[in-house]
Amino acid sequence: MYVTPSEAAKIYAKACKAWYGPRARRVVLNKIQEMRTRGDQSGIKAWEQVAAELDSEKSQERSS
């Protein structure tokens, strides 16, 4: 089964939310900063997608 990067970001955002609760966004932003320090461009992109999914889920919760 092939999982697209977008699907993976959704899955990981959901997992982060379950693991870290309200701290999930901060944990993900710290991970992005860690990737920047390492110069890992693909890691930055992947974690930014996870952050975007967390934002998307949060905005959907507000509108419900």
Secondary structure, DSSP 8 states (H G I E B T S, - for coil): ----HHHHHHHHHHHHHHHHGGGHHHHHHHHHHHHHHHT-HHHHHHHHHHHHHHHHHHHHHHH-
